[in-house]
Amino acid sequence: MSKNIQLLTEWTPLSYDRDLILESRDKNNGKIFLKGVLQRAETLNQNGRIYPRAVLERELMNYQKFIKESRALGECDHPESSVVELKNVSHIVREAYMEGNNVVGTIEVLDTPCGKIVKSLIEAGVTCGISSRGVGTTQMHEGNQIVQDDF
């Protein structure tokens, strides 16, 4: 059986309100920090996939190096490539950890052109979310696509 490696993307809404944004700016010298669930394990997501906890734990441990080196960058929108393009960077992940089956994290919205778009949307009350992306395969099991160890 041949494997079809594909780009796997997930979107999760971040919950925040206007008061939290103002408080974040006051406490952080004008910067906006958002905290929320970045990814979920063992749960059917909006794209019909399930990420096993062991896969997410392993990749989260690998991702810590990027966070520590301030290289955990994210882009505005939902790119179709697994490569982060610096011209589109809008935020940086400052922390990420497991809390039960949830990957919880804190992101800082950057003062880049795309970050300014995100800040404007957030301040206007638009529900923004966070996406994860990586490459790997899935396998059908009991009607669900299960992300495999090659993720």
N, C-alpha and C positions, 0 to 999 in steps of 0.2 A: 504494500500500500504506500503510495507516495504522499508526502506531506506537502501541504500548500501553506507556506509561511506567508502571513499577511500582517498588515498594520492593524493592531487592535487598539481602538480608542474608546474611552468611556467619558461620560459627562455627568457630573454631580453638582447640583445647585448648592451654592454657599448661602447660609442664612446669616443675615446681618440686618441692622436697621440704621436709620439716619443718626440716632443718638450714639450708637456704637462707633460709627464712622467719625463723628465729631470728637468723641472721646479718644479714639485712636490717634487722630491728628493732634489733639491737645497734648497727649502723653508722649508722642513720638516726634516732636518737632516738625509737624506737618505731614508726616508719612502716614500712609494707611496700611494697617496690618489686618488681615482677615484670618480667622481660624475656623476650621470645619473639617468635615469628613472628605478625604481626598479619594478614597477607594474603599470598597467593601469586599470582604472575603466570604466565601460560602453562601453567597446571595445572588439570585438571578438579577442581573442588571438590565438597564433599558435596552441594551443591544442584544439581549438574549444569551449572554455568556455568564458563566460562573468562574470566578477565580479561586482556586484552592488556597486555603490559608498558608500552607507551606510555601507555595509559589510567591505569594505577596510578602511573606516574612523574609524570604531569601532576597528578593529584589529590593525590599526596603532596607535591609542591611547593606546591600551593595550601594544603594542610593545615598547612604550616610556620608560617603566620601565626597560626593558632589555637593551636598549641603555644607559640609565642613569647609570645603574649598571655595564656597560661594559660586558654584557652577551649576546649581539646580535651577536653571532658568526655564521660564514658561513663556508661551506666545499668546498673543491676542488671537481669537478665533480658534478654529479647529483644523489645523494644517493636515495635509494628506501625506506628509513625509515624516519619517521618524527622526529626522535631523532638525535641531532647533536652529532657526535662522536669526542671527543677532539683530537684524533690522526689524524683526517682528516681536522682540522680547517685550513683555509687559510686566512681568513679575518674577520674583525669586522665591523659592521655597526656603524658609529659614529653619523649620523643624518639621519632622514627620516621625510618627511612632504608632505602634499598634495599641489600640484600646478595644479589647474584646476582638471582634471580627472586623473592626473599622481601622483604616489607616487615617489617622487624624494629623492635621498639619497646620502650620502657620505660614502664610505667604505675605510678602511685602509687595505692594503695588509700586512699581518703579516710576521715576520721572522721565521716562522715555516717551517718544511719540505715541507708541501703542499703549504704554502705561497711562498716559494722559487721557486716552480714549476710555480706558477701563475706569479710571477715577471719575470721569465725567458721567459715565453710565451709572456707576455705583451711587454717586451723589444725587443722581436724578431718580433713584429708587428702582432702577432696572435690576431684575434678578439675574445675576451673573453666576457662573459656575466655574468649576475647575475640571479640566480634562486630564486624563492620563493617556499615555500612548507608549506602545512598545511593539516589538515584532515577535511573532510566534505562531503556533498552530493551535487549533481547537479540535476536539473530538466529541462526537455526539454520544451522549450517555443519558438514557431515560428521557429523551426528548429535549435535552439541554446541551448547549455547546460548552464543554469544559476546557478551559485554558490549560495547555499542557506544559510540562517541565521545561520545554525549550523557550519559554517566554523570557 
